[in-house]
Amino acid sequence: MATIRPFKALRPKKDLVLKVQAPPYDVVSTEEAKELAKDNPLSFLHITRPEIDLPDGIDLYDERVYLKAKENLDRFIKEGILQKDEKPMLYLYSQEMQGRVQHGIVGVFSCEEYEKGIIKKHENTRIEKEIDRTKHIDYTNAQNGPVFLTYRAREDIKDIIKHIVNTKSPEYDFTVDGVRHTFYLIDEEEVIREIIDIFARVDYLYIADGHHRSAASVRVWKQRKEKNPNHTGEEPYNFFLAVAFGHDELYIMDYNRVVKDLGGLSKEDFMKKVSERFDIEEIGDKGSPYKPQDRHTFGMYVDGKWYKLIAKPDIIDENHPVKRLDVSILQDNLLGPILGIKDPRKDKRIEFIGGIRGLHILENMADESGGVSFSMYPTSIEELMKVADMGEVMPPKSTWFEPKLRSGLFVHMLDE
């Protein structure tokens, strides 16, 4: 069973939501955040990327960064920019992009169930990022960015969502970057109880995005539980902020790769080594990018030309939930053995480009560096859940979900 709880969200006044809302902290750099928040003191980036209000070049893990986050959140509360709801509620967060709609239930979820594996993960976390988010939560005493969860879609939840959308007026309704964001209050006690009861019949939840945020919340839970002699299990720190979507509504885009060189190989030697594991078909010149249409096929751009790569059958292990993934096939048979990218999490020679940015950027980056780019076929949500069910982890940067959840629409305070 999975536990979802209502909470008193700290959220923007209705007339300020467009000023406050912001992209997630981890999809913008410091420079991009500074530009986005320029001339907008209400941007939530002042809380999630507080280094933009500190001297240039400051270490992102400097204590002053976390203190500034707390200072800015306190200011938002004091000035009434963010206000806490008077009673615990659940919320419905709907997003529409290019005619596709996904509906997520906003609530808080159990840290203990994360530990027990009821909330499943599919990625390893990096310790420095985990500690960073832990400090951000601890200093601000708040979970400022929601975790993106999914569950196997259920008709009973769909029915509730349909009823809410058809009968209630949205609290927020705005469009930014081509995505419509609609936010509803679920404040009727009987509806909240019904949702809680349904989630209690959900076997597992899956982290789609936000592994560091969830792991950090669990760290804070453990720290505060240990320090609290009167711990009951009901304190807000026992739960983390998340939005749960049915799996059949989610959209995973390609997550492409660029390597800045050919690993010391000539183009001829590189192509020869690639041909030992992949069938190669020349597609066209720059300006005609190749987007894979099937599993186990890849686009490759090198030296001004696009090629289609098809993995040879003997390098595919369809029986293994991780090795069968295209991201694994490319890593295990090309990036690692041919280009020398042994640890893609740490190697500075590789960059990962979300499919939302298109394929022409792959051409430009490969041309500028003299390297090679790869366009990928997207990992499916079913593949993600199968990996998590088997207790395995995916290679880094396996999935790119769109649209992204906006930050600043709801905050979970740990002292409510």
C-alpha positions as CSV (number, residue, x, y, z in Angstrom):
1,M,0.0,0.0,0.0
2,A,1.1,3.6,-0.6
3,T,0.4,6.5,1.7
4,I,-0.7,10.0,0.5
5,R,-1.4,12.7,3.0
6,P,-3.0,16.2,2.6
7,F,-1.0,19.2,3.8
8,K,-1.2,22.9,4.2
9,A,0.6,24.2,1.1
10,L,2.5,27.4,1.2
11,R,1.7,28.9,-2.2
12,P,1.5,32.2,-4.1
13,K,-1.3,34.6,-4.0
14,K,-3.5,34.1,-7.1
15,D,-2.5,37.4,-8.7
16,L,1.2,36.8,-8.2
17,V,1.5,33.2,-9.5
18,L,2.9,34.2,-12.9
19,K,5.7,36.3,-11.2
20,V,6.5,33.6,-8.7
21,Q,6.5,30.4,-10.8
22,A,9.8,29.3,-12.1
23,P,11.5,26.3,-13.8
24,P,12.9,23.6,-11.6
25,Y,16.3,24.4,-10.0
26,D,18.1,21.6,-11.8
27,V,17.2,22.5,-15.4
28,V,18.8,26.0,-15.4
29,S,22.3,27.0,-14.7
30,T,23.2,29.9,-12.4
31,E,23.6,32.2,-15.3
32,E,20.3,31.2,-16.8
33,A,18.6,31.6,-13.4
34,K,20.1,35.0,-13.0
35,E,18.8,36.1,-16.4
36,L,15.3,34.7,-15.8
37,A,15.0,36.3,-12.4
38,K,16.4,39.6,-13.5
39,D,14.1,42.5,-12.6
40,N,11.7,40.0,-10.9
41,P,12.2,39.9,-7.1
42,L,9.2,37.5,-6.8
43,S,10.8,34.7,-8.9
44,F,11.0,31.5,-6.9
45,L,14.5,31.1,-8.3
46,H,15.6,33.4,-5.5
47,I,14.8,30.5,-3.2
48,T,15.8,27.5,-5.4
49,R,18.9,29.2,-6.9
50,P,19.8,31.7,-4.2
51,E,23.3,32.0,-5.4
52,I,21.9,34.5,-8.0
53,D,21.7,37.0,-5.1
54,L,25.2,36.4,-3.9
55,P,28.6,37.5,-5.4
56,D,29.6,35.9,-8.7
57,G,31.6,32.8,-8.5
58,I,30.5,31.7,-5.0
59,D,30.7,28.0,-4.4
60,L,27.2,26.5,-4.8
61,Y,27.7,24.5,-1.6
62,D,28.8,27.5,0.5
63,E,26.7,27.9,3.6
64,R,25.9,31.4,2.6
65,V,23.8,29.9,-0.3
66,Y,21.6,28.0,2.0
67,L,21.3,30.9,4.4
68,K,20.2,33.1,1.5
69,A,17.6,30.6,0.5
70,K,16.2,30.7,4.0
71,E,16.3,34.5,4.0
72,N,14.5,34.8,0.7
73,L,11.8,32.2,1.7
74,D,11.3,34.1,5.0
75,R,10.9,37.3,3.0
76,F,8.3,35.8,0.7
77,I,6.3,34.6,3.7
78,K,6.6,37.9,5.6
79,E,5.6,40.0,2.6
80,G,2.6,37.7,1.9
81,I,3.9,36.6,-1.5
82,L,3.5,33.0,-0.3
83,Q,0.6,32.2,2.0
84,K,-0.2,28.9,3.8
85,D,-3.5,27.3,3.4
86,E,-5.6,27.2,6.5
87,K,-6.4,23.5,6.3
88,P,-4.7,20.4,4.9
89,M,-5.7,19.7,1.3
90,L,-4.7,17.6,-1.7
91,Y,-4.3,19.4,-5.0
92,L,-4.6,18.6,-8.7
93,Y,-1.9,19.8,-11.0
94,S,-2.7,19.5,-14.7
95,Q,-0.3,20.2,-17.6
96,E,-1.1,20.5,-21.3
97,M,1.7,20.5,-23.9
98,Q,1.1,20.1,-27.7
99,G,-2.4,18.7,-27.1
100,R,-1.3,16.2,-24.5
101,V,-2.6,16.5,-21.0
102,Q,-1.3,14.9,-17.8
103,H,-3.0,15.1,-14.4
104,G,-1.1,14.7,-11.1
105,I,-2.3,14.5,-7.5
106,V,-0.2,16.8,-5.2
107,G,0.3,15.6,-1.7
108,V,3.0,14.4,0.7
109,F,4.3,10.9,0.7
110,S,6.0,8.6,3.3
111,C,9.7,8.7,3.8
112,E,9.4,5.3,5.5
113,E,7.8,3.8,2.5
114,Y,10.7,5.1,0.4
115,E,13.0,3.2,2.7
116,K,10.9,0.1,2.5
117,G,10.8,0.1,-1.3
118,I,7.1,0.8,-1.7
119,I,8.3,4.0,-3.4
120,K,10.7,2.6,-6.0
121,K,13.7,4.4,-7.6
122,H,15.5,3.6,-10.8
123,E,18.6,5.8,-10.6
124,N,21.6,6.1,-8.3
125,T,22.1,9.5,-6.7
126,R,25.3,11.6,-6.4
127,I,26.3,12.1,-2.8
128,E,27.3,15.8,-3.2
129,K,23.9,16.6,-4.8
130,E,22.0,14.6,-2.2
131,I,23.8,16.6,0.6
132,D,23.2,19.8,-1.2
133,R,19.4,19.2,-1.3
134,T,19.5,18.0,2.3
135,K,21.0,21.3,3.4
136,H,18.6,23.3,1.3
137,I,15.6,21.5,3.0
138,D,17.1,21.7,6.4
139,Y,18.1,25.4,6.3
140,T,14.8,26.5,4.8
141,N,12.7,24.1,6.9
142,A,10.8,23.4,3.7
143,Q,10.6,21.1,0.7
144,N,10.6,23.6,-2.1
145,G,10.6,21.4,-5.2
146,P,8.2,18.4,-5.7
147,V,9.3,14.9,-6.6
148,F,7.7,13.5,-9.8
149,L,6.1,10.2,-9.0
150,T,4.1,7.8,-11.2
151,Y,1.9,4.8,-10.5
152,R,0.2,2.2,-12.7
153,A,-2.8,4.1,-14.0
154,R,-6.2,3.4,-12.4
155,E,-9.7,4.2,-13.6
156,D,-10.9,5.1,-10.1
157,I,-8.3,7.9,-9.9
158,K,-9.1,9.0,-13.4
159,D,-12.8,9.3,-12.5
160,I,-12.0,11.5,-9.5
161,I,-9.7,13.7,-11.7
162,K,-12.4,14.0,-14.4
163,H,-14.9,15.1,-11.8
164,I,-12.6,17.7,-10.4
165,V,-11.8,19.2,-13.8
166,N,-15.4,19.2,-14.8
167,T,-16.9,20.7,-11.7
168,K,-14.3,23.0,-10.1
169,S,-12.7,26.3,-11.2
170,P,-8.9,26.3,-11.2
171,E,-7.0,28.2,-8.6
172,Y,-4.2,28.9,-11.0
173,D,-4.4,28.7,-14.8
174,F,-1.5,30.1,-16.8
175,T,0.6,29.3,-19.9
176,V,4.4,29.6,-20.0
177,D,6.9,28.3,-22.5
178,G,4.1,26.7,-24.5
179,V,2.7,24.6,-21.6
180,R,-0.6,25.3,-19.9
181,H,-0.5,24.7,-16.1
182,T,-3.8,24.4,-14.2
183,F,-4.0,23.9,-10.5
184,Y,-7.1,22.9,-8.5
185,L,-7.7,22.7,-4.7
186,I,-9.1,19.4,-3.5
187,D,-10.6,20.6,-0.2
188,E,-13.6,18.3,0.2
189,E,-12.9,15.8,3.0
190,E,-14.8,13.0,1.4
191,V,-12.8,13.3,-1.8
192,I,-9.6,13.5,0.1
193,R,-10.5,10.4,2.0
194,E,-11.5,8.6,-1.2
195,I,-8.1,9.4,-2.8
196,I,-6.3,8.3,0.4
197,D,-8.2,5.0,0.3
198,I,-7.4,4.4,-3.4
199,F,-3.7,5.0,-2.9
200,A,-3.7,2.5,0.0
201,R,-4.6,-0.1,-2.7
202,V,-1.7,1.0,-5.0
203,D,1.1,-1.5,-4.6
204,Y,4.0,0.7,-5.6
205,L,4.9,4.3,-6.5
206,Y,7.8,5.0,-8.8
207,I,10.1,8.0,-8.8
208,A,10.1,9.3,-12.4
209,D,12.2,12.4,-11.6
210,G,13.5,13.9,-8.4
211,H,15.8,11.2,-7.0
212,H,18.0,13.7,-5.2
213,R,15.0,15.6,-3.7
214,S,13.4,12.4,-2.4
215,A,16.7,11.0,-1.0
216,A,17.4,14.4,0.6
217,S,14.0,14.4,2.3
218,V,14.7,11.0,3.7
219,R,18.0,12.2,5.1
220,V,16.2,15.0,6.8
221,W,13.6,12.6,8.1
222,K,16.3,10.4,9.7
223,Q,18.2,13.3,11.2
224,R,15.1,14.9,12.7
225,K,13.7,11.6,14.0
226,E,16.9,10.9,15.8
227,K,17.0,14.3,17.4
228,N,13.4,14.3,18.5
229,P,12.8,12.4,21.7
230,N,9.0,12.8,21.2
231,H,9.0,11.6,17.7
232,T,5.5,10.2,16.7
233,G,5.8,9.5,13.0
234,E,3.1,12.2,12.3
235,E,5.5,15.2,12.1
236,P,5.7,16.9,8.7
237,Y,9.3,15.8,8.2
238,N,8.1,12.2,7.9
239,F,6.7,13.0,4.5
240,F,8.0,14.5,1.3
241,L,6.3,16.7,-1.3
242,A,5.4,15.0,-4.6
243,V,3.0,15.0,-7.6
244,A,1.8,11.5,-8.6
245,F,0.8,10.9,-12.2
246,G,-0.8,7.8,-13.9
247,H,1.9,6.2,-16.0
248,D,-0.1,6.2,-19.2
249,E,-0.2,10.0,-19.4
250,L,3.5,10.6,-19.1
251,Y,5.7,11.7,-22.0
252,I,9.4,10.7,-22.0
253,M,11.5,12.4,-24.6
254,D,14.9,11.3,-26.0
255,Y,18.0,12.1,-23.9
256,N,20.8,12.5,-26.3
257,R,24.6,12.4,-26.0
258,V,27.5,14.5,-27.3
259,V,31.1,13.3,-26.8
260,K,33.7,16.1,-27.4
261,D,36.2,14.0,-29.3
262,L,36.7,10.6,-30.9
263,G,38.9,9.2,-28.1
264,G,42.1,9.7,-30.0
265,L,40.9,7.7,-33.0
266,S,40.8,8.9,-36.6
267,K,37.3,9.0,-38.1
268,E,38.2,5.9,-40.2
269,D,39.3,3.9,-37.2
270,F,36.3,5.1,-35.2
271,M,33.8,4.1,-37.9
272,K,35.5,0.7,-38.3
273,K,35.2,-0.1,-34.6
274,V,31.6,1.1,-34.5
275,S,30.8,-1.2,-37.5
276,E,31.9,-4.2,-35.5
277,R,28.9,-3.8,-33.2
278,F,26.4,-1.8,-35.2
279,D,25.2,-1.8,-38.8
280,I,25.8,1.7,-40.2
281,E,23.7,3.4,-42.8
282,E,24.6,6.9,-44.1
283,I,21.5,9.2,-43.8
284,G,22.6,12.7,-45.0
285,D,24.5,15.8,-44.4
286,K,24.2,18.4,-41.6
287,G,20.7,19.9,-41.6
288,S,19.0,16.6,-42.0
289,P,19.2,15.1,-38.5
290,Y,18.1,11.5,-37.9
291,K,15.6,10.8,-35.1
292,P,15.4,7.1,-34.3
293,Q,12.0,5.5,-34.9
294,D,12.6,2.1,-33.2
295,R,14.3,0.6,-30.2
296,H,17.9,-0.4,-30.7
297,T,18.5,2.2,-33.4
298,F,20.6,5.4,-32.9
299,G,21.4,8.5,-34.9
300,M,25.0,9.4,-35.1
301,Y,26.4,12.7,-36.3
302,V,30.1,13.0,-37.0
303,D,32.2,15.1,-39.4
304,G,29.2,16.8,-41.0
305,K,27.2,13.6,-41.7
306,W,24.3,11.7,-40.1
307,Y,24.3,8.0,-39.8
308,K,21.7,5.4,-38.6
309,L,23.2,2.8,-36.3
310,I,21.3,-0.5,-35.8
311,A,22.6,-2.6,-32.9
312,K,23.6,-6.1,-34.0
313,P,21.6,-8.9,-32.4
314,D,24.5,-10.4,-30.5
315,I,25.0,-7.3,-28.4
316,I,21.4,-7.1,-27.2
317,D,20.3,-8.9,-24.1
318,E,16.5,-8.7,-24.1
319,N,16.2,-10.7,-20.9
320,H,18.0,-8.2,-18.7
321,P,15.9,-5.1,-17.7
322,V,18.9,-2.8,-17.9
323,K,21.1,-4.2,-20.5
324,R,18.2,-4.2,-23.0
325,L,17.8,-0.5,-22.7
326,D,19.2,1.6,-25.6
327,V,21.1,3.8,-23.2
328,S,22.9,0.7,-21.9
329,I,23.5,-0.7,-25.4
330,L,25.2,2.6,-26.5
331,Q,27.2,2.9,-23.3
332,D,28.3,-0.7,-23.1
333,N,29.2,-1.1,-26.8
334,L,30.3,2.3,-28.0
335,L,30.7,5.1,-25.4
336,G,32.7,2.9,-23.0
337,P,34.8,0.5,-25.1
338,I,35.3,2.7,-28.2
339,L,35.3,6.3,-26.9
340,G,36.6,5.6,-23.4
341,I,33.6,7.1,-21.5
342,K,33.9,4.7,-18.5
343,D,31.9,6.7,-16.0
344,P,29.4,9.0,-17.8
345,R,28.4,10.6,-14.4
346,K,31.9,12.1,-14.0
347,D,33.5,12.2,-17.4
348,K,33.8,15.8,-18.6
349,R,34.0,14.7,-22.2
350,I,30.3,13.8,-22.5
351,E,27.3,16.0,-22.3
352,F,23.6,15.0,-22.2
353,I,21.0,17.0,-24.1
354,G,17.3,16.7,-23.4
355,G,15.2,16.1,-26.5
356,I,13.2,19.2,-25.9
357,R,16.2,21.2,-27.3
358,G,16.0,19.5,-30.7
359,L,18.6,17.7,-32.8
360,H,20.3,20.6,-34.5
361,I,22.1,21.4,-31.3
362,L,23.8,18.0,-31.6
363,E,25.2,19.0,-34.9
364,N,26.5,22.3,-33.6
365,M,28.1,20.8,-30.5
366,A,29.8,18.0,-32.4
367,D,31.1,20.5,-35.0
368,E,32.5,22.9,-32.4
369,S,34.3,20.2,-30.5
370,G,35.3,17.9,-33.3
371,G,33.5,15.1,-31.6
372,V,30.4,13.0,-32.2
373,S,26.7,13.2,-31.2
374,F,24.1,10.5,-30.7
375,S,20.3,10.8,-31.0
376,M,18.4,8.3,-28.9
377,Y,15.1,6.5,-29.0
378,P,13.2,7.4,-25.8
379,T,13.2,5.0,-22.9
380,S,9.6,4.0,-22.2
381,I,7.8,4.4,-18.9
382,E,7.1,0.6,-18.9
383,E,10.9,0.0,-19.2
384,L,11.5,2.4,-16.2
385,M,9.0,0.5,-14.0
386,K,10.4,-2.9,-14.9
387,V,13.9,-1.8,-14.0
388,A,12.6,-0.4,-10.7
389,D,10.5,-3.6,-10.0
390,M,13.7,-5.7,-10.5
391,G,15.6,-3.5,-8.0
392,E,18.0,-2.4,-10.7
393,V,19.1,1.1,-11.7
394,M,19.3,2.7,-15.1
395,P,22.4,4.3,-16.5
396,P,22.6,8.1,-15.9
397,K,20.5,10.4,-18.0
398,S,18.1,7.7,-19.3
399,T,14.9,9.6,-19.2
400,W,13.8,13.2,-20.0
401,F,10.3,13.9,-18.9
402,E,8.2,16.8,-20.4
403,P,6.6,19.0,-19.4
404,K,8.6,19.8,-16.3
405,L,6.8,20.7,-13.0
406,R,7.0,24.4,-12.3
407,S,8.5,25.4,-9.0
408,G,6.9,27.8,-6.6
409,L,3.3,26.7,-7.0
410,F,3.3,24.8,-3.7
411,V,5.8,24.3,-0.8
412,H,5.7,21.8,2.1
413,M,6.8,23.4,5.3
414,L,8.2,21.1,7.9
415,D,6.8,23.0,10.9
416,E,3.1,23.1,10.0
